[in-house]
């Protein structure tokens, strides 16, 4: 399990129309595990953005939203083999 909490931060000093651009605070929680089926084969499962967060970029003030990125949850099921 891993996480990525971020406070609001400045991404560009001079962005849209010369205004500073910021990313709003957000957090992302990821989960992953694996299970050995045998010595050579491992089953893996990973989920990114478990809490279904989005990230928002804005110009100067929070009310001037430039970009709202919503990726949703992503899950990956895999099988790994060693030879």
Secondary structure, DSSP 8 states (H G I E B T S, - for coil): -EEEEE--EEEESS-GGG--EEE--EEEEEEEEEEESSSSEEEEEEEESTT--EEEEEESSTTSEEEEEE---EEEEEEEE--
